[in-house]
């Protein structure tokens, strides 16, 4: 069996997905994905690529994810899984692209500037 290795990123989260033919188990950082991502919205994001391509119980997925928060991690995992599905079968690409699952979200936190409180917020201005 061949293992497909892909990478997904979102904000500061980085996910490495290892996908191979199997029974549909999804393990994230050595935990079941339902134990790692407790809310149903995040669980949906993980399985979204499989639902779109109708391959829900055909692949086993092992993911290592680090950095960022839970939503960023879930979206990084989603991108990694979508990229792996495209590598396994290129006919999945138009389906995944139509739902925007193959696009990396470039939004990042803007850096704090010197002489300011935050990235855009300034210190209080006093005229006198």
N, C-alpha and C positions, 0 to 999 in steps of 0.2 A: 504494500500500500504506500502511496506517495503522499507525503505531508506537504501542504502548501503553507508557506510562511509569509505573512504580510504585516504591514505597519499602518497604524492609524493614529492621527494626532488631532487634538482639539484643545485650544488655549495652551496650558502647560502639561496636559495629560498625554501620555504616550502609551499606546497599546500594541502589543505584538500578538498576533493570532496565528495559531497552528491548526489548520483545517485538514481533515481527512475523512474518507468515507466511513460511515458508522451508523449508529442508532439514534443520534440526535442529542447526545449529552453536551452540555455547555458548562465548562469549568473556568472560573475566573479567579486567579491567584489561589489556586488549590481549594476553592469553595464552589459550591453549586451557584449558578448565576442568580437564583432566587434568594439565596442566603446573602450574597454579596450586594445585590441591588434589591432593596426591600420593597420599594414602591412599584406599583403596577405600570406606571408610566415609563420608568427606567427599564423594567423587564421587557416592555413592548419594544423599546428602542433596540434592545439586544437582538430580539427575534424578528425585527422588521424586515431585514434583508432576506431572511428565509421565507417569510410570509409573502413577500412580493414575488419571489422566484418559485414559490410552491415547492420548496425543498426542506420543509421543516424537520422531518425525521430521517434525513439522508446523510448528514455530516456530523462528526464529532468535532468539537471546538475546544481547544485549550488556549487561554488568554493570560498573558501577564501584563498588568497595567499599573502604571505608577504616575504620580504627580497630579496636580489639579484637584478639583472637587468631584463629587459623585456624578453630576450631570456631564461635566467635561469628560470624565472617564467613560461614561456610558456612550457618549457620542464618538469618542475615539475608538471604542470597541466596535461600534456599529460600522464605522468607516473601514476598519481592518477586516471585518467579516465580509463586507460588500466587495472589497478589493480581492479577497480570497475567492469568492464565488465567481468573479469575473475571470480570475486566473484559471480556475477549474474548468469553466465552460463560458466561452466568450459570447454565447447567445443570451446570457443573463444581462449583459451590459446595457442594452436599450431599456429594459425594464427597470433596472436600478437607477439609471441616469434620469429617467422620467420622474422618479420620486426624489431625486436629488441626493441619493445615497452615495454616489461616487465622488462627490465634490467635497474637498476639504474646506471647512469653514475657517476663513483667515482671521476672524476677529480675535484680537488679543487685548490684554490690559495695557492701556497707555502708561508710559513711564512717568514718574513724578519728576517735575522740573525744579531746579534750585531756585530759591527765592519765592516759592509758592507752597501752599499748604498741601495740595495734592496735584494731580496731573493738570487740572484746569482751574481748580478753586484757588483763589488768592488769599493772602492774609488780609485782615480787615484794614481798609484804607481810612486814614484820619487826615482831614484837611488841615486842622490846627492842633 
